[in-house]
Amino acid sequence: MKAKIACLTPLTSSFYTRIIVNLEWVMNLGIVDVSTKPVTKREAIAEGKIFLKKETIKIIKEGKVEKGDPIQIAIISAINTVKKTSELIPFCHPVPIEDIKIKFDLSETIITVRVYVKSHSKTGVEMEALTGVFNALLNIWDVVKKYEKDESGQYPTTLITDVRVLSKVKGNEKL
C-alpha cells in the first residue's frame, strides 16, 4: 500500500498549490545492513588538488599567510572530518578510525592532498578518506582566499579538482 500525503499551500502561493510526498519512497531510505559482515582491516587512500596562483604558493612556502599555516590547518581539519564522516554523510556507517595520515605536495601552482585512513570494521573507509581530502582542500582555499581573489572579488584561477580514491583494500590485501 502506498501512503501519500497531500501538503496544500494557500491558493495565492506563487510557487505551487500542492506537493505530493510519496511516503513509500521516503520510508525505504536507510543504510546498508552490515550486521552479518565480518570485522576486517580496511584501508583507503584518496587525493585531490587545488590550483592556486604562483604568488599564493610562494606566500604559503614563506609562512606569510595572514590566517596561519594552511597546511597545518588542513591537517587538523582533515583529521576532524575523517572522524566525523558518518555525521556528514548520512548513509555512511560510523567506523572506528585507527590511523590517519595526510601528505601534501606543493608545486608551482598546485597543492596535492593525500589522505590515508585505516580501520578494523565491517565497511570500507574510502568515504572517510574522500571527506578528509575535500575538507583539507576547502580549508586551504578558505585560508588563502584573500590572495586568490581578483580585483572584482572573484576566483579566476582557484580550482579544486581530481578528487578520487587512489586505492582501497580489505583484509590482508596490500595497499
ROFI-413104 format. One record per residue (C-alpha): x, y, z; residue in three letters; residue number from 0; chain. Coordinates in steps of 0.25 Angstrom, whole numbers, always signed. Layout:
<pts>
PT    px    py    pz type seq mol
PT     X     Y     Z  ala NUM   A
...
</pts>
This chain:
<pts>
PT    px    py    pz type seq mol
PT    +0    +0    +0  met   0   A
PT    +5   +13    -4  lys   1   A
PT    +3   +24    +6  ala   2   A
PT    +2   +38    +1  lys   3   A
PT    +0   +51    +8  ile   4   A
PT    -4   +64    +1  ala   5   A
PT    +2   +77    +6  cys   6   A
PT    -7   +88    +2  leu   7   A
PT    -2  +102    +1  thr   8   A
PT   -10  +115    +0  pro   9   A
PT   -16  +117   -14  leu  10   A
PT    -9  +130   -14  thr  11   A
PT    +5  +123   -14  ser  12   A
PT   +13  +127   -25  ser  13   A
PT   +22  +115   -25  phe  14   A
PT   +11  +103   -25  tyr  15   A
PT    -2   +99   -19  thr  16   A
PT    +1   +85   -16  arg  17   A
PT   +12   +75   -13  ile  18   A
PT   +10   +60   -12  ile  19   A
PT   +20   +53    -4  val  20   A
PT   +21   +38    -6  asn  21   A
PT   +24   +32    +8  leu  22   A
PT   +28   +19    +2  glu  23   A
PT   +40   +25    -5  trp  24   A
PT   +44   +32    +8  val  25   A
PT   +42   +20   +17  met  26   A
PT   +51   +12    +8  asn  27   A
PT   +63   +20   +11  leu  28   A
PT   +74   +15   +20  gly  29   A
PT   +88   +10   +22  ile  30   A
PT   +92    -4   +17  val  31   A
PT   +91   -15   +27  asp  32   A
PT  +105   -19   +30  val  33   A
PT  +102   -28   +43  ser  34   A
PT  +106   -41   +36  thr  35   A
PT  +119   -36   +30  lys  36   A
PT  +132   -39   +38  pro  37   A
PT  +141   -29   +44  val  38   A
PT  +153   -28   +36  thr  39   A
PT  +165   -18   +33  lys  40   A
PT  +160    -6   +24  arg  41   A
PT  +169    +4   +17  glu  42   A
PT  +167   +15    +7  ala  43   A
PT  +175   +26    +1  ile  44   A
PT  +169   +38    -6  ala  45   A
PT  +175   +50   -12  glu  46   A
PT  +171   +63   -18  gly  47   A
PT  +177   +76   -23  lys  48   A
PT  +175   +91   -22  ile  49   A
PT  +181  +100   -33  phe  50   A
PT  +186  +114   -27  leu  51   A
PT  +193  +126   -32  lys  52   A
PT  +208  +125   -32  lys  53   A
PT  +209  +137   -23  glu  54   A
PT  +200  +129   -13  thr  55   A
PT  +208  +117   -13  ile  56   A
PT  +220  +126   -10  lys  57   A
PT  +213  +133    +1  ile  58   A
PT  +210  +119    +7  ile  59   A
PT  +224  +114    +6  lys  60   A
PT  +230  +126   +12  glu  61   A
PT  +220  +125   +24  gly  62   A
PT  +213  +138   +22  lys  63   A
PT  +199  +135   +21  val  64   A
PT  +191  +144   +30  glu  65   A
PT  +181  +134   +35  lys  66   A
PT  +192  +124   +39  gly  67   A
PT  +199  +112   +32  asp  68   A
PT  +189  +106   +22  pro  69   A
PT  +196   +92   +23  ile  70   A
PT  +195   +91   +38  gln  71   A
PT  +180   +96   +37  ile  72   A
PT  +177   +86   +26  ala  73   A
PT  +183   +74   +34  ile  74   A
PT  +175   +78   +47  ile  75   A
PT  +162   +79   +38  ser  76   A
PT  +164   +67   +30  ala  77   A
PT  +166   +59   +43  ile  78   A
PT  +154   +64   +49  asn  79   A
PT  +146   +62   +37  thr  80   A
PT  +150   +47   +35  val  81   A
PT  +146   +45   +49  lys  82   A
PT  +132   +51   +47  lys  83   A
PT  +129   +46   +33  thr  84   A
PT  +117   +38   +37  ser  85   A
PT  +111   +50   +43  glu  86   A
PT  +113   +58   +30  leu  87   A
PT  +109   +47   +20  ile  88   A
PT   +96   +41   +26  pro  89   A
PT   +97   +27   +19  phe  90   A
PT  +111   +25   +24  cys  91   A
PT  +113   +15   +36  his  92   A
PT  +121   +20   +47  pro  93   A
PT  +135   +13   +47  val  94   A
PT  +146   +13   +58  pro  95   A
PT  +157   +21   +52  ile  96   A
PT  +171   +15   +56  glu  97   A
PT  +180   +23   +47  asp  98   A
PT  +180   +35   +38  ile  99   A
PT  +192   +40   +30  lys 100   A
PT  +192   +53   +22  ile 101   A
PT  +202   +57   +12  lys 102   A
PT  +204   +69    +3  phe 103   A
PT  +211   +72    -9  asp 104   A
PT  +213   +87   -13  leu 105   A
PT  +217   +90   -27  ser 106   A
PT  +218  +103   -34  glu 107   A
PT  +203  +105   -35  thr 108   A
PT  +197   +92   -29  ile 109   A
PT  +195   +87   -15  ile 110   A
PT  +192   +72   -15  thr 111   A
PT  +186   +66    -3  val 112   A
PT  +186   +51    +0  arg 113   A
PT  +179   +45   +12  val 114   A
PT  +181   +30   +17  tyr 115   A
PT  +171   +24   +26  val 116   A
PT  +171   +11   +34  lys 117   A
PT  +161    +3   +42  ser 118   A
PT  +156   -10   +46  his 119   A
PT  +142   -10   +43  ser 120   A
PT  +130   -17   +35  lys 121   A
PT  +130    -6   +24  thr 122   A
PT  +141    +2   +16  gly 123   A
PT  +147   +15   +19  val 124   A
PT  +148   +21    +5  glu 125   A
PT  +137   +32    +9  met 126   A
PT  +145   +36   +21  glu 127   A
PT  +158   +38   +12  ala 128   A
PT  +150   +46    +2  leu 129   A
PT  +143   +54   +12  thr 130   A
PT  +157   +57   +18  gly 131   A
PT  +163   +61    +5  val 132   A
PT  +151   +70    +2  phe 133   A
PT  +151   +77   +15  asn 134   A
PT  +166   +79   +15  ala 135   A
PT  +165   +86    +1  leu 136   A
PT  +153   +95    +5  leu 137   A
PT  +161   +99   +17  asn 138   A
PT  +173  +103    +9  ile 139   A
PT  +164  +111    +0  trp 140   A
PT  +158  +118   +12  asp 141   A
PT  +171  +122   +18  val 142   A
PT  +177  +127    +5  val 143   A
PT  +165  +133    -2  lys 144   A
PT  +170  +147    +1  lys 145   A
PT  +182  +145    -8  tyr 146   A
PT  +174  +137   -19  glu 147   A
PT  +163  +148   -22  lys 148   A
PT  +164  +157   -34  asp 149   A
PT  +160  +172   -34  glu 150   A
PT  +145  +168   -35  ser 151   A
PT  +146  +158   -23  gly 152   A
PT  +145  +146   -32  gln 153   A
PT  +154  +134   -32  tyr 154   A
PT  +158  +132   -47  pro 155   A
PT  +169  +122   -45  thr 156   A
PT  +166  +115   -32  thr 157   A
PT  +161  +101   -34  leu 158   A
PT  +159   +89   -26  ile 159   A
PT  +160   +77   -36  thr 160   A
PT  +163   +62   -37  asp 161   A
PT  +158   +57   -24  val 162   A
PT  +158   +42   -25  arg 163   A
PT  +160   +29   -18  val 164   A
PT  +174   +24   -21  leu 165   A
PT  +173   +11   -14  ser 166   A
PT  +164    +3    -4  lys 167   A
PT  +167   -11    +2  val 168   A
PT  +161   -20   +12  lys 169   A
PT  +166   -32   +19  gly 170   A
PT  +181   -36   +17  asn 171   A
PT  +181   -29    +3  glu 172   A
PT  +193   -19    +1  lys 173   A
PT  +190    -5    -1  leu 174   A
</pts>
